[in-house]
Amino acid sequence: MKNVLLSLGLLFSYLVSFGQDAKVILKQSYNKCQSIQNGNYEMKRYMKYMDNNDTSITSFKCSFKKLKDDSIYPSAFHYNVFWNDTTSFEVMYTGNEFVSLSIKDSTASIMSKSLWAKEIKLYAHNYTFYSPFTNKKSTPLQSDSDFIENKKVFKFIGVEKLNGEPCYHIQVNKIPENDSTDDMKALREEYHFWVKQNDMVPVQYYIAFDLVMNNDTMYQYEKFVLKKFELNNLKDETVLTLASIPSFFKTKDYVPFKSPKPLNIDTIAPNWELISLANEKISLKSLNGQLVLIDFFYKSCYPCMQALPALEALNKKYKSKGLQVIGVNPYDKKEDGIAPFLSKQGVSYTVFLDGKDVAKNYRVSGYPTMFLIDKTGKIIFIQEGYGKGVEETLDEIIKKNL
């Protein structure tokens, strides 16, 4: 009897210890995910971007099979994306081809890996997966190296029920590392995992960031919730082949997008008339006789945000001498909170929304793109993108043309 009680006591002690040891739980969950080779799942993704107050909800259905030593994706996959319970788009990667299926016109664009590997890889970040299953490293679950370094703090929160099943809730905080030269500084990087007690499968995880950029604190989070899943039991692997394309779909070879030919230096800048955030109607013609610097930007473009302090500095330095700095935003709306956002960034120059047609007329193909227009209305300088040295270059050209 004593031996039985002792055994039960040891078992209870182990379970309590296990239940409260965040690292042990995450190691077990990581090993479980490493054992997964294929499967199906349905999930929901909740996303709040740092530049927006609203949370978007997207649903996914995915079949997958891990690939060995693939240079682009760790898994072959076929998934559907839903917004408001309606299929938005469907994509597939066979290991040899990437296929984009258009529901609207029943066409399937096929990118051969042998011809378009670089392009397929370039856009790989656009697609969302339940990565503990599909990623070979099972990220963002912690691997052995994460437990050795002292840059992460692990915490057992407790046992919680999800869909009626008890799950371990683990919190991981990564200690921020910021360089003094960084424009964007991390205040918090926090992860939460919910791991099923009975099989150690992570059924939900959450990533949150607090950041400071240009003296403005921003918050972003992303939550992934599994609704259904079946692992290591992919019954029909043809779903991961070209044979799964519906017979009534018209297949076509991928044709790369051709960026519009940029406007030439010394050409007359296309005129425009827009209403500013301050409800003023202004046209480019009305600014004749002044040096005009137009910046095409949008809020969730990181290099666009990096450029804002430099543009504001140029505005303050040369406004009284005849420079007009203008921001043209083709994408954001007033209801997106663009005005208070720009105010926090310290932007005092004139900004216009609804600038899609203007961006098209200026043949803008990337953001930010800046045009410096002289007093006669001619384009004298074009800058695509933003990086080190741009502000100094603009400063020199502005000084010479005022």
SULLINHU-V134205 format. One record per backbone hydrogen bond with DSSP energy under -0.5 kcal/mol. CO is the residue of the C=O (numbers start at 0). NH is the residue of the N-H. E is the energy in kcal/mol with one decimal. If there is no record, write none. Layout:
co->CO nh->NH e->E
co->CO nh->NH e->E
This chain:
co->0 nh->4 e->-2.7
co->1 nh->5 e->-2.6
co->2 nh->6 e->-2.5
co->3 nh->7 e->-2.6
co->4 nh->8 e->-2.5
co->5 nh->9 e->-2.6
co->6 nh->10 e->-2.6
co->7 nh->11 e->-2.8
co->8 nh->12 e->-2.7
co->9 nh->13 e->-2.4
co->10 nh->14 e->-2.6
co->11 nh->15 e->-2.6
co->12 nh->16 e->-2.4
co->13 nh->17 e->-3.4
co->14 nh->18 e->-3.0
co->15 nh->19 e->-1.3
co->16 nh->20 e->-0.8
co->17 nh->20 e->-0.9
co->19 nh->21 e->-1.0
co->20 nh->24 e->-2.1
co->21 nh->25 e->-2.4
co->22 nh->26 e->-2.4
co->23 nh->27 e->-2.4
co->24 nh->28 e->-2.4
co->25 nh->29 e->-2.7
co->26 nh->30 e->-2.5
co->27 nh->31 e->-2.0
co->28 nh->32 e->-2.4
co->29 nh->33 e->-2.2
co->30 nh->34 e->-1.1
co->31 nh->34 e->-0.5
co->32 nh->35 e->-1.1
co->36 nh->65 e->-2.9
co->37 nh->231 e->-3.2
co->38 nh->63 e->-2.3
co->39 nh->229 e->-2.4
co->40 nh->61 e->-2.7
co->41 nh->226 e->-3.4
co->41 nh->227 e->-1.4
co->42 nh->59 e->-2.7
co->43 nh->224 e->-2.7
co->44 nh->46 e->-0.5
co->44 nh->57 e->-2.3
co->45 nh->222 e->-2.8
co->46 nh->48 e->-0.5
co->46 nh->55 e->-2.9
co->47 nh->220 e->-1.7
co->48 nh->51 e->-1.9
co->53 nh->55 e->-0.5
co->55 nh->46 e->-2.6
co->57 nh->44 e->-3.1
co->58 nh->81 e->-2.9
co->59 nh->42 e->-2.1
co->60 nh->79 e->-2.3
co->61 nh->40 e->-2.3
co->62 nh->77 e->-2.0
co->63 nh->38 e->-1.9
co->64 nh->75 e->-3.0
co->66 nh->68 e->-0.6
co->73 nh->66 e->-3.1
co->75 nh->64 e->-2.1
co->76 nh->92 e->-2.8
co->77 nh->62 e->-1.9
co->78 nh->90 e->-2.3
co->79 nh->60 e->-1.9
co->80 nh->87 e->-3.8
co->80 nh->88 e->-1.0
co->81 nh->58 e->-2.4
co->82 nh->85 e->-1.5
co->85 nh->82 e->-2.2
co->88 nh->80 e->-2.6
co->89 nh->100 e->-2.9
co->90 nh->78 e->-2.6
co->91 nh->98 e->-3.2
co->92 nh->76 e->-1.7
co->95 nh->112 e->-3.1
co->96 nh->93 e->-2.5
co->96 nh->94 e->-0.6
co->97 nh->110 e->-3.2
co->98 nh->91 e->-2.2
co->98 nh->100 e->-0.6
co->99 nh->101 e->-0.5
co->99 nh->108 e->-2.6
co->100 nh->89 e->-1.2
co->100 nh->102 e->-0.7
co->101 nh->105 e->-0.8
co->101 nh->106 e->-1.1
co->105 nh->249 e->-2.7
co->106 nh->101 e->-3.2
co->107 nh->109 e->-0.6
co->107 nh->251 e->-2.6
co->108 nh->99 e->-2.3
co->108 nh->110 e->-0.5
co->109 nh->111 e->-0.6
co->109 nh->253 e->-2.2
co->110 nh->97 e->-2.4
co->111 nh->114 e->-0.9
co->111 nh->115 e->-3.1
co->112 nh->116 e->-1.0
co->115 nh->119 e->-2.7
co->116 nh->120 e->-2.4
co->117 nh->121 e->-1.9
co->118 nh->122 e->-1.4
co->120 nh->123 e->-1.1
co->122 nh->125 e->-1.8
co->123 nh->126 e->-1.4
co->128 nh->130 e->-1.5
co->129 nh->132 e->-1.9
co->129 nh->133 e->-1.4
co->130 nh->134 e->-2.3
co->134 nh->137 e->-1.5
co->137 nh->140 e->-1.8
co->142 nh->145 e->-1.1
co->142 nh->146 e->-0.9
co->143 nh->146 e->-0.9
co->143 nh->147 e->-1.0
co->144 nh->148 e->-1.8
co->150 nh->174 e->-3.1
co->152 nh->172 e->-2.6
co->154 nh->156 e->-0.6
co->154 nh->170 e->-3.0
co->157 nh->159 e->-0.5
co->157 nh->168 e->-2.8
co->159 nh->166 e->-3.0
co->161 nh->164 e->-1.9
co->164 nh->161 e->-2.5
co->165 nh->196 e->-2.2
co->166 nh->159 e->-2.8
co->167 nh->169 e->-0.6
co->167 nh->194 e->-2.6
co->168 nh->156 e->-2.8
co->168 nh->157 e->-1.1
co->169 nh->192 e->-2.6
co->170 nh->154 e->-2.6
co->171 nh->173 e->-0.5
co->171 nh->190 e->-3.1
co->172 nh->152 e->-2.9
co->172 nh->174 e->-0.5
co->173 nh->188 e->-0.6
co->178 nh->181 e->-1.8
co->182 nh->184 e->-0.5
co->182 nh->213 e->-0.8
co->184 nh->211 e->-2.7
co->187 nh->209 e->-1.9
co->188 nh->173 e->-2.7
co->189 nh->207 e->-2.7
co->190 nh->171 e->-2.9
co->191 nh->205 e->-2.2
co->192 nh->169 e->-2.7
co->192 nh->194 e->-0.5
co->193 nh->202 e->-2.2
co->193 nh->203 e->-1.0
co->194 nh->167 e->-3.2
co->195 nh->199 e->-1.9
co->200 nh->195 e->-2.7
co->200 nh->202 e->-0.7
co->202 nh->225 e->-2.4
co->203 nh->193 e->-2.6
co->204 nh->223 e->-2.8
co->205 nh->191 e->-2.3
co->206 nh->221 e->-2.3
co->207 nh->189 e->-2.6
co->208 nh->219 e->-2.4
co->209 nh->186 e->-3.5
co->209 nh->187 e->-1.6
co->210 nh->217 e->-3.3
co->211 nh->184 e->-2.7
co->212 nh->215 e->-1.6
co->214 nh->216 e->-0.5
co->215 nh->212 e->-2.5
co->217 nh->210 e->-2.9
co->219 nh->208 e->-3.0
co->220 nh->47 e->-2.6
co->221 nh->206 e->-2.7
co->222 nh->45 e->-2.8
co->223 nh->204 e->-1.9
co->224 nh->43 e->-2.4
co->227 nh->41 e->-2.6
co->229 nh->39 e->-2.3
co->232 nh->234 e->-1.1
co->234 nh->236 e->-0.5
co->235 nh->238 e->-1.2
co->236 nh->239 e->-1.8
co->237 nh->240 e->-1.9
co->240 nh->243 e->-1.8
co->241 nh->244 e->-1.6
co->245 nh->248 e->-1.9
co->248 nh->250 e->-0.6
co->249 nh->107 e->-2.5
co->251 nh->109 e->-2.8
co->256 nh->258 e->-0.7
co->263 nh->266 e->-1.5
co->266 nh->378 e->-2.7
co->271 nh->283 e->-1.9
co->273 nh->275 e->-0.5
co->273 nh->281 e->-2.7
co->274 nh->352 e->-0.8
co->275 nh->278 e->-2.1
co->279 nh->275 e->-2.8
co->279 nh->281 e->-0.7
co->281 nh->273 e->-2.5
co->283 nh->286 e->-1.7
co->284 nh->287 e->-1.8
co->286 nh->289 e->-1.7
co->290 nh->323 e->-3.0
co->291 nh->293 e->-0.6
co->291 nh->372 e->-3.4
co->292 nh->325 e->-3.2
co->293 nh->295 e->-0.5
co->293 nh->370 e->-2.4
co->294 nh->296 e->-0.6
co->294 nh->327 e->-2.9
co->295 nh->367 e->-0.7
co->295 nh->368 e->-1.3
co->296 nh->329 e->-0.5
co->297 nh->300 e->-1.3
co->299 nh->301 e->-0.7
co->300 nh->304 e->-2.0
co->301 nh->305 e->-2.2
co->302 nh->306 e->-1.5
co->303 nh->307 e->-0.9
co->304 nh->308 e->-0.6
co->305 nh->309 e->-0.5
co->306 nh->310 e->-2.4
co->307 nh->311 e->-2.5
co->308 nh->312 e->-2.1
co->309 nh->313 e->-2.1
co->310 nh->314 e->-2.3
co->311 nh->315 e->-2.4
co->312 nh->316 e->-2.0
co->313 nh->317 e->-2.3
co->314 nh->318 e->-1.9
co->317 nh->320 e->-1.0
co->317 nh->322 e->-2.0
co->318 nh->321 e->-1.5
co->321 nh->290 e->-1.9
co->322 nh->324 e->-0.6
co->323 nh->292 e->-2.9
co->323 nh->325 e->-0.5
co->324 nh->349 e->-0.8
co->325 nh->294 e->-3.0
co->326 nh->328 e->-0.5
co->326 nh->351 e->-3.1
co->327 nh->296 e->-1.9
co->327 nh->329 e->-0.6
co->328 nh->354 e->-1.4
co->331 nh->353 e->-0.6
co->332 nh->335 e->-1.5
co->332 nh->337 e->-0.8
co->333 nh->336 e->-1.9
co->336 nh->340 e->-1.8
co->337 nh->341 e->-2.5
co->338 nh->342 e->-2.0
co->339 nh->343 e->-2.2
co->340 nh->344 e->-1.3
co->341 nh->346 e->-2.4
co->342 nh->345 e->-1.3
co->349 nh->326 e->-2.7
co->350 nh->276 e->-2.1
co->351 nh->328 e->-3.0
co->354 nh->358 e->-2.6
co->355 nh->359 e->-2.2
co->356 nh->360 e->-2.5
co->357 nh->361 e->-1.9
co->358 nh->363 e->-2.7
co->359 nh->362 e->-1.2
co->361 nh->262 e->-0.6
co->367 nh->384 e->-3.7
co->368 nh->295 e->-2.9
co->369 nh->382 e->-2.6
co->370 nh->293 e->-2.9
co->370 nh->372 e->-0.6
co->371 nh->379 e->-3.0
co->371 nh->380 e->-1.2
co->372 nh->291 e->-2.7
co->373 nh->376 e->-1.8
co->374 nh->288 e->-1.8
co->376 nh->268 e->-2.7
co->377 nh->373 e->-3.0
co->377 nh->379 e->-0.5
co->378 nh->265 e->-3.6
co->380 nh->371 e->-2.7
co->382 nh->369 e->-3.1
co->382 nh->384 e->-0.5
co->386 nh->389 e->-1.7
co->388 nh->392 e->-2.0
co->389 nh->393 e->-2.6
co->390 nh->394 e->-2.4
co->391 nh->395 e->-2.1
co->392 nh->396 e->-2.0
co->393 nh->397 e->-2.8
co->394 nh->398 e->-2.3
co->395 nh->399 e->-1.6
co->396 nh->400 e->-1.0
co->397 nh->400 e->-0.9
co->397 nh->401 e->-0.9
